[in-house]
Amino acid sequence: MSEQPRRSGPPKQAKPHRRPKKDPVRILAFEVLRAVDERDAYANLVLPPLLRKARQDENFQARDAALATELVYGTLRRQGTYDAIIAACIDRPLREVDPPVLDVLSLGAHQLLGTRIPPHAAVSASVELARVVLGDGRAKFVNAVLRKIAAQDLDAWVAQVAPPYEDDAEDHLAVVHSHPRWVVSALWDSLGGGRAGIEDLLEADNERPEVTLVARPGRSTPQELLAAVGEESALPGRWSPYAVRLAEGGEPGALEAVREGRAGVQDEGSQLVAIALANVPVEGRDARWLDGCAGPGGKAALLGALAAERGAFLLASEKQPHRARLVERALAGNPGPYQVITADGTRPPWQPGSFDRVLMDVPCTGLGALRRRPEARWRRRPEDLDGFSPLQRALLREALSAVRVGGVVGYATCSPHLAETRVVVEDVLKGRGGQEPVAAELVDARPYLPGVPALGDGPDIQLWPHLHGTDAMYLALLRRTA
């Protein structure tokens, strides 16, 4: 008869099942990342309504909203770096990890490596989030991976996963600064110079941009906005005479001037494009202005206000009906004459030579606004340039047709990519691609932005986040000669 094993005490009881604790801040951040991944949504459009809904709960505080915002944007900005680190901590290709799991891991990695949240709290909160949105089984995987990540700080991880700069400069910068390699290459080509400049630019792309207001001339003033916000919470713009910069956490919608449309939210670079076009002299008539790609309406509203000061009429044209409605809203109450129409700028309803000034802010890859839309860097592909190229050239040609002889066209993009900026202008002027050359000449734009430094050799202008604190707006001014 075999001997029965001795027991040292009563039999162990199974642990009672514990329901995961729901964290509204991290669940909200996860929902935004899923919308970005599943629906190609933009975080700056998805996050605000979710925050408004969350604020209906009195327990959801301002600090919760700030944390949710940091988790969303910090994770998206550093996604490339975190992907490389996560890949080093798992035994399968990253593409085989389910996207929702990867989102939870990325949120956890950002808390561990990009915030001051204590490591044990970052891991614990992320595992709880995984239990809520993924289930217990995958939560164990999340726990194991994040514990590996927590073993080193960001600098140590980057030194491990990024190739040496000397071996592959572009790939090194791509991993360290979390940009796709092709974007690093394109930005470097446009910027020129050595390592310091491109590193400064890529770092600026990963910083949270200031919220900048524009006081629309004749309707409000920067002084009014500064007084309404308070000197401790706002500063004058760096370069635009109409700009006011809000301190972190400022809420534009709380300002009466913004609610009434007398002021708006507008990056200072965007303001400078409209200001330069308005400043360049034209001989003779200056009565009819055109914004040929007017949506969503920020530049149109500033142009309309500047035109009104001179008694000029503004026609704002936008192809997409929903964006045309945004333009109407932005221009509502403009003190001077204006009209908003829905029209295709490549097949315009206006007669050639009808306008004295034309702004054509063309659709583009948006690589100049990666601070505001960090997900765009992962969504765009090099082949997207081929899709925009014919449209950009067609819109510039029609803009030059729409302006009278002696009038001026402003060609603008929110992209510094040479294929969307200087190359487009040169191709249209020289008639490349089987088109007739256009009778126009480049105007040196630099004198029309007085006080703005580092504008290069001209005649066109490229603004930069790291040099000007603006989006990377491009502007070429062209005067029609025949």
KOLFI-580169 format. One line per 4 residues: their letters; for each residue x, y, z of C-alpha. Coordinates in nm, 2 decimals. Each point is the difference from the previous one (the first is absolute). Last residue first. Layout:
// residues N
A	X:Y:Z ~ ...;
// end
This chain:
// residues 482
ATRR	0.16:8.84:-7.01 ~ 0.22:0.06:0.31 ~ -0.19:-0.18:0.28 ~ 0.17:0.05:0.33;
LLAL	0.09:-0.31:0.20 ~ 0.04:-0.02:0.38 ~ 0.12:-0.34:0.14 ~ -0.09:-0.11:0.34;
YMAD	0.08:-0.31:0.21 ~ -0.14:-0.07:0.35 ~ 0.20:-0.22:0.24 ~ -0.24:0.05:0.29;
TGHL	0.12:0.28:0.23 ~ 0.26:0.04:0.28 ~ 0.22:0.20:-0.24 ~ 0.33:-0.19:-0.02;
HPWL	-0.09:-0.34:0.15 ~ -0.35:-0.01:-0.15 ~ 0.12:0.12:-0.35 ~ -0.12:0.26:-0.25;
QIDP	0.10:-0.03:-0.36 ~ -0.01:0.32:-0.21 ~ 0.05:0.05:-0.38 ~ 0.24:0.26:-0.15;
GDGL	0.18:-0.08:0.21 ~ 0.34:-0.07:0.15 ~ -0.12:-0.12:0.33 ~ -0.28:0.13:0.22;
APVG	0.20:-0.02:0.32 ~ -0.16:0.30:0.18 ~ -0.35:0.14:-0.01 ~ 0.02:0.38:0.07;
PLYP	-0.16:0.11:-0.32 ~ -0.21:-0.26:-0.18 ~ -0.05:0.18:-0.33 ~ 0.37:0.05:-0.05;
RADV	0.05:-0.38:-0.02 ~ -0.25:-0.08:-0.28 ~ 0.25:0.07:-0.29 ~ -0.24:0.00:-0.30;
LEAA	0.01:-0.29:-0.24 ~ -0.09:0.08:-0.36 ~ -0.30:-0.08:-0.21 ~ -0.08:-0.07:-0.36;
VPEQ	-0.07:-0.37:0.03 ~ 0.18:-0.26:-0.20 ~ -0.23:-0.22:-0.21 ~ -0.05:-0.35:0.13;
GGRG	0.17:-0.33:-0.12 ~ 0.13:-0.10:0.34 ~ 0.21:0.31:0.05 ~ -0.14:0.34:-0.08;
KLVD	0.29:0.20:0.15 ~ -0.22:0.20:0.25 ~ -0.21:-0.30:0.08 ~ 0.29:-0.24:0.05;
EVVV	0.19:0.26:0.21 ~ -0.29:0.06:0.23 ~ -0.07:-0.38:0.05 ~ 0.37:-0.07:0.06;
RTEA	0.02:0.28:0.26 ~ -0.28:-0.13:0.22 ~ -0.17:-0.34:-0.02 ~ 0.30:-0.20:-0.13;
LHPS	0.23:0.20:0.23 ~ -0.19:-0.14:0.30 ~ -0.05:0.30:0.24 ~ -0.37:-0.08:0.04;
CTAY	-0.28:0.23:0.11 ~ -0.02:0.14:-0.35 ~ -0.02:0.35:-0.15 ~ -0.01:0.16:-0.34;
GVVG	-0.07:0.37:0.03 ~ -0.10:0.16:-0.32 ~ 0.06:0.36:-0.09 ~ -0.16:0.25:-0.24;
GVRV	0.20:0.18:-0.27 ~ -0.20:-0.17:-0.28 ~ -0.32:-0.11:0.15 ~ -0.03:-0.31:0.23;
ASLA	-0.22:-0.29:-0.09 ~ 0.24:-0.16:-0.25 ~ 0.28:0.00:0.26 ~ -0.24:-0.17:0.24;
ERLL	-0.10:-0.25:-0.27 ~ 0.36:-0.09:-0.05 ~ 0.06:-0.04:0.37 ~ -0.31:-0.22:0.04;
ARQL	0.11:-0.23:-0.29 ~ 0.35:-0.03:0.14 ~ -0.13:-0.10:0.35 ~ -0.25:-0.24:-0.15;
PSFG	0.26:-0.18:-0.21 ~ 0.24:-0.04:0.29 ~ -0.25:-0.11:0.27 ~ -0.04:-0.36:-0.10;
DLDE	0.37:-0.05:-0.09 ~ 0.09:0.14:0.35 ~ -0.21:-0.27:0.16 ~ 0.25:-0.25:-0.14;
PRRR	0.24:0.09:0.28 ~ -0.25:-0.12:0.26 ~ -0.20:0.19:0.26 ~ -0.17:-0.17:0.29;
WRAE	0.29:-0.03:0.24 ~ 0.10:0.37:-0.03 ~ -0.36:0.10:0.00 ~ -0.04:-0.14:0.35;
PRRR	0.18:0.30:0.14 ~ -0.27:0.24:-0.10 ~ 0.08:0.32:0.18 ~ 0.38:-0.03:0.03;
LAGL	0.00:-0.18:-0.35 ~ -0.13:0.32:-0.16 ~ 0.26:0.05:-0.27 ~ -0.04:-0.35:-0.13;
GTCP	-0.36:0.08:-0.11 ~ 0.01:-0.22:-0.30 ~ -0.14:0.27:-0.22 ~ -0.33:0.18:-0.10;
VDML	0.08:0.34:-0.14 ~ 0.00:0.34:0.17 ~ -0.07:0.21:-0.31 ~ -0.03:0.36:0.09;
VRDF	-0.09:0.25:-0.27 ~ 0.04:0.37:-0.02 ~ -0.12:0.24:-0.27 ~ -0.28:-0.22:-0.13;
SGPQ	-0.20:-0.05:-0.32 ~ 0.28:-0.08:-0.24 ~ -0.16:-0.31:-0.13 ~ -0.38:-0.02:0.06;
WPPR	-0.14:-0.17:0.31 ~ -0.18:-0.34:0.00 ~ 0.32:-0.19:0.07 ~ 0.10:-0.34:-0.13;
TGDA	0.32:-0.07:0.19 ~ -0.13:0.20:0.29 ~ -0.30:-0.22:0.04 ~ -0.29:0.20:0.13;
TIVQ	-0.22:0.05:0.31 ~ -0.04:0.37:0.05 ~ 0.06:0.25:0.28 ~ -0.06:0.37:-0.07;
YPGP	0.16:0.31:0.16 ~ -0.06:0.37:0.05 ~ 0.16:0.15:0.31 ~ -0.06:-0.02:0.37;
NGAL	0.02:-0.38:0.03 ~ -0.30:-0.10:0.21 ~ 0.01:-0.36:-0.12 ~ 0.33:-0.07:-0.16;
AREV	0.10:-0.30:0.22 ~ -0.36:-0.15:-0.02 ~ -0.01:0.04:-0.37 ~ 0.34:-0.17:-0.03;
LRAR	-0.12:-0.29:0.22 ~ -0.29:-0.04:-0.24 ~ 0.24:-0.01:-0.29 ~ 0.18:-0.29:0.18;
HPQK	-0.33:-0.20:0.01 ~ -0.05:0.08:-0.37 ~ 0.34:-0.11:-0.12 ~ 0.14:0.21:-0.29;
ESAL	0.06:0.32:0.19 ~ -0.01:0.36:-0.14 ~ 0.03:0.32:0.20 ~ -0.06:0.31:-0.20;
LFAG	0.12:0.31:0.18 ~ -0.10:0.36:-0.09 ~ 0.23:0.29:0.08 ~ -0.08:0.31:0.20;
REAA	0.36:0.03:0.12 ~ -0.07:-0.10:0.36 ~ -0.25:-0.26:-0.13 ~ 0.28:-0.18:-0.18;
LAGL	0.19:-0.04:0.32 ~ -0.31:-0.15:0.17 ~ -0.07:-0.22:-0.29 ~ 0.36:-0.12:-0.01;
LAAK	-0.02:-0.09:0.37 ~ -0.33:-0.19:-0.05 ~ 0.12:-0.17:-0.31 ~ 0.33:-0.11:0.17;
GGPG	-0.20:-0.17:0.27 ~ -0.28:-0.13:-0.22 ~ -0.01:-0.39:0.00 ~ 0.02:0.02:-0.30;
ACGD	0.10:0.29:-0.23 ~ 0.16:-0.17:-0.29 ~ -0.03:0.29:-0.26 ~ 0.02:0.29:0.24;
LWRA	-0.07:0.28:-0.24 ~ 0.04:0.38:0.03 ~ -0.17:0.28:-0.20 ~ 0.05:0.37:0.05;
DRGE	0.37:0.08:-0.03 ~ 0.00:0.19:-0.33 ~ 0.32:0.17:-0.11 ~ 0.34:-0.14:0.09;
VPVN	0.02:-0.29:0.24 ~ 0.21:0.02:0.32 ~ 0.08:-0.31:0.21 ~ -0.15:0.05:0.35;
ALAI	-0.32:-0.20:-0.05 ~ 0.18:-0.31:-0.12 ~ 0.25:0.03:0.28 ~ -0.28:0.03:0.26;
AVLQ	-0.18:-0.30:-0.13 ~ 0.31:-0.22:0.02 ~ 0.09:0.15:0.34 ~ -0.33:-0.10:0.16;
SGED	0.06:-0.37:-0.10 ~ 0.34:0.01:0.16 ~ -0.15:0.15:0.31 ~ -0.23:-0.30:0.04;
QVGA	-0.37:0.10:0.01 ~ -0.26:-0.02:0.27 ~ -0.26:0.27:-0.06 ~ -0.10:0.36:0.08;
RGER	-0.31:0.20:-0.08 ~ -0.18:-0.33:-0.05 ~ -0.25:0.07:0.29 ~ 0.12:-0.30:0.20;
VAEL	0.36:0.10:-0.06 ~ -0.06:0.36:0.11 ~ -0.18:-0.12:0.31 ~ 0.29:-0.21:0.11;
AGPE	-0.08:-0.34:0.17 ~ 0.03:-0.18:-0.33 ~ 0.37:0.08:-0.01 ~ 0.08:-0.21:0.32;
GGEA	0.35:0.05:0.13 ~ 0.16:-0.32:0.13 ~ 0.35:0.11:-0.08 ~ 0.03:0.37:-0.04;
LRVA	-0.17:0.16:-0.29 ~ 0.18:0.19:-0.28 ~ -0.16:0.31:-0.15 ~ 0.04:0.09:-0.36;
YPSW	-0.12:0.30:-0.20 ~ 0.34:0.17:-0.05 ~ 0.14:-0.33:-0.12 ~ 0.36:-0.07:0.09;
RGPL	0.04:-0.13:0.36 ~ -0.36:0.03:0.10 ~ -0.09:0.19:0.32 ~ 0.00:-0.21:0.32;
ASEE	-0.28:-0.16:0.20 ~ -0.08:-0.15:0.34 ~ 0.17:0.23:0.24 ~ -0.10:0.30:-0.21;
GVAA	-0.37:-0.09:0.04 ~ -0.22:-0.18:-0.26 ~ -0.25:0.29:-0.05 ~ 0.27:0.27:0.02;
LLEQ	0.23:-0.19:-0.25 ~ -0.30:-0.05:-0.23 ~ -0.10:0.37:0.00 ~ 0.36:0.10:-0.05;
PTSR	0.04:-0.23:-0.29 ~ -0.28:0.19:-0.17 ~ -0.36:-0.09:-0.10 ~ -0.23:0.05:-0.30;
GPRA	0.18:0.25:-0.22 ~ 0.29:-0.23:-0.04 ~ -0.07:-0.37:0.10 ~ 0.18:-0.06:0.33;
VLTV	0.18:-0.33:-0.07 ~ 0.05:-0.26:0.28 ~ 0.29:-0.24:0.05 ~ -0.01:-0.32:0.20;
EPRE	0.36:-0.10:0.05 ~ 0.13:-0.31:-0.15 ~ 0.08:-0.31:0.21 ~ 0.35:-0.11:-0.10;
NDAE	0.08:-0.30:-0.22 ~ 0.03:0.20:-0.32 ~ 0.24:0.23:0.19 ~ 0.23:-0.30:0.06;
LLDE	-0.01:-0.08:-0.37 ~ 0.10:0.35:-0.09 ~ 0.28:0.03:0.25 ~ 0.14:-0.34:-0.12;
IGAR	-0.02:0.12:-0.36 ~ 0.19:0.32:0.09 ~ 0.27:-0.17:0.21 ~ 0.08:-0.27:-0.25;
GGGL	0.11:0.22:-0.29 ~ -0.15:0.25:-0.24 ~ -0.29:-0.03:-0.24 ~ -0.36:0.06:0.12;
SDWL	-0.18:-0.14:-0.30 ~ 0.23:-0.30:-0.04 ~ -0.01:-0.06:0.37 ~ -0.38:0.01:0.01;
ASVV	-0.02:-0.25:-0.29 ~ 0.25:-0.24:0.16 ~ -0.16:0.01:0.34 ~ -0.34:-0.06:-0.16;
WRPH	0.13:-0.30:-0.19 ~ 0.14:-0.15:0.32 ~ -0.33:0.02:0.18 ~ 0.02:0.24:0.30;
SHVV	0.05:-0.10:0.36 ~ 0.30:0.23:0.10 ~ 0.24:-0.27:0.11 ~ -0.13:-0.27:-0.24;
ALHD	-0.01:0.22:-0.31 ~ 0.32:0.19:0.09 ~ 0.19:-0.33:0.01 ~ -0.17:-0.12:-0.33;
EADD	0.11:0.33:-0.17 ~ 0.36:-0.01:0.13 ~ 0.07:-0.37:-0.08 ~ 0.34:-0.13:0.11;
EYPP	0.14:0.32:0.16 ~ -0.33:0.08:0.17 ~ 0.01:-0.34:0.18 ~ -0.31:-0.22:-0.05;
AVQA	-0.27:0.08:0.25 ~ -0.12:-0.29:0.23 ~ 0.25:-0.01:0.28 ~ 0.10:0.37:0.03;
VWAD	-0.37:0.08:-0.03 ~ -0.07:-0.24:0.29 ~ 0.26:0.16:0.22 ~ -0.12:0.35:-0.07;
LDQA	-0.36:-0.10:0.07 ~ 0.07:-0.15:0.34 ~ 0.06:-0.37:0.06 ~ -0.16:-0.29:0.19;
AIKR	-0.35:0.15:-0.05 ~ -0.01:-0.14:-0.35 ~ 0.04:-0.35:0.12 ~ -0.28:0.05:0.25;
LVAN	-0.21:0.14:-0.27 ~ 0.04:-0.31:-0.21 ~ -0.10:-0.24:0.28 ~ -0.30:0.20:0.11;
VFKA	-0.13:0.04:-0.35 ~ 0.02:-0.38:-0.06 ~ -0.19:-0.05:0.33 ~ -0.26:0.25:-0.11;
RGDG	-0.05:-0.21:-0.31 ~ -0.14:-0.28:0.20 ~ -0.20:0.21:0.24 ~ -0.21:0.18:-0.26;
LVVR	0.08:0.26:-0.26 ~ -0.19:0.32:0.09 ~ -0.05:-0.03:0.37 ~ 0.29:-0.24:0.08;
ALEV	0.23:0.21:-0.22 ~ -0.09:0.32:0.18 ~ 0.09:-0.17:0.33 ~ 0.33:-0.11:-0.15;
SASV	0.07:0.36:-0.11 ~ -0.09:0.14:0.35 ~ 0.23:-0.25:0.17 ~ 0.29:0.06:-0.24;
AAHP	-0.02:0.37:0.03 ~ -0.04:-0.01:0.37 ~ 0.30:-0.22:0.05 ~ 0.21:0.22:-0.23;
PIRT	-0.09:0.33:0.18 ~ -0.18:0.24:-0.23 ~ 0.25:0.27:-0.10 ~ -0.08:-0.03:-0.37;
GLLQ	0.17:-0.12:-0.32 ~ 0.16:-0.33:0.07 ~ -0.23:-0.19:0.23 ~ -0.33:0.19:-0.08;
HAGL	0.10:-0.01:-0.37 ~ 0.07:-0.37:0.01 ~ -0.34:-0.07:0.17 ~ -0.18:0.19:-0.27;
SLVD	0.20:-0.18:-0.26 ~ -0.08:-0.34:0.16 ~ -0.37:0.08:0.01 ~ 0.01:0.11:-0.37;
LVPP	0.19:-0.32:-0.09 ~ -0.26:-0.21:0.16 ~ -0.28:0.18:-0.19 ~ 0.21:-0.05:-0.32;
DVER	0.04:-0.38:0.04 ~ 0.37:-0.09:0.01 ~ 0.11:-0.18:-0.32 ~ 0.12:0.32:-0.16;
LPRD	0.25:0.04:0.28 ~ 0.18:-0.32:-0.10 ~ 0.01:-0.26:0.28 ~ 0.21:-0.06:0.31;
ICAA	-0.07:0.32:0.18 ~ 0.21:0.26:0.18 ~ 0.20:0.14:-0.29 ~ -0.31:0.05:-0.20;
IIAD	-0.14:0.21:0.29 ~ 0.31:0.23:-0.02 ~ -0.03:0.04:-0.38 ~ -0.37:0.07:0.02;
YTGQ	0.06:0.25:0.28 ~ 0.24:0.20:-0.22 ~ -0.24:0.00:-0.29 ~ -0.30:0.09:0.22;
RRLT	0.16:0.30:0.17 ~ -0.23:0.26:-0.14 ~ -0.31:-0.22:0.03 ~ 0.07:-0.11:0.35;
GYVL	0.07:0.36:0.12 ~ -0.31:0.13:-0.18 ~ -0.24:-0.25:0.16 ~ 0.16:-0.03:0.35;
ETAL	0.06:0.37:0.03 ~ -0.37:0.07:-0.09 ~ -0.12:-0.26:0.25 ~ 0.23:0.15:0.27;
AADR	-0.13:0.36:-0.06 ~ -0.36:-0.12:0.00 ~ 0.06:-0.18:0.33 ~ 0.17:0.31:0.15;
AQFN	-0.31:0.21:-0.09 ~ -0.21:-0.24:0.21 ~ -0.23:-0.29:-0.08 ~ -0.18:-0.06:0.33;
EDQR	-0.28:0.24:-0.10 ~ -0.09:-0.23:-0.30 ~ -0.11:0.22:-0.28 ~ 0.36:0.07:-0.06;
AKRL	0.03:-0.34:-0.17 ~ -0.24:0.10:-0.27 ~ 0.20:0.32:-0.07 ~ 0.32:-0.21:0.00;
LPPL	-0.14:-0.24:-0.26 ~ -0.11:0.29:-0.21 ~ 0.35:0.15:0.01 ~ 0.19:-0.32:-0.07;
VLNA	-0.14:-0.11:-0.34 ~ 0.08:0.31:-0.21 ~ 0.35:0.07:0.13 ~ 0.06:-0.38:0.00;
YADR	-0.05:-0.02:-0.37 ~ -0.20:-0.30:-0.12 ~ 0.14:-0.26:-0.24 ~ -0.30:-0.21:0.11;
EDVA	0.16:-0.30:0.16 ~ 0.34:0.14:0.11 ~ -0.10:0.36:0.10 ~ -0.33:-0.13:0.15;
RLVE	0.19:-0.26:0.20 ~ 0.25:0.26:0.13 ~ -0.30:0.22:0.11 ~ -0.16:-0.29:0.18;
FALI	0.32:-0.08:0.18 ~ 0.03:0.36:0.13 ~ -0.35:-0.02:0.13 ~ 0.06:-0.33:0.17;
RVPD	0.31:0.15:0.15 ~ -0.18:0.29:0.15 ~ -0.31:-0.19:0.10 ~ 0.19:-0.26:0.20;
KKPR	-0.22:-0.30:0.05 ~ 0.12:-0.24:0.27 ~ 0.00:-0.36:-0.11 ~ -0.25:-0.23:0.17;
RHPK	0.17:-0.23:0.24 ~ -0.07:-0.37:-0.02 ~ 0.05:-0.16:0.35 ~ 0.34:-0.17:0.04;
AQKP	-0.04:-0.37:0.03 ~ 0.02:-0.12:0.36 ~ 0.30:-0.19:0.11 ~ -0.06:-0.33:0.19;
PGSR	0.04:0.03:0.38 ~ 0.34:-0.05:0.14 ~ 0.33:-0.17:-0.04 ~ -0.14:-0.31:-0.17;
RPQE	0.17:-0.33:0.01 ~ 0.01:-0.21:-0.31 ~ -0.18:-0.33:0.03 ~ 0.23:-0.30:0.03;
SM	-0.06:-0.27:-0.25 ~ -0.15:-0.33:0.11;
// end
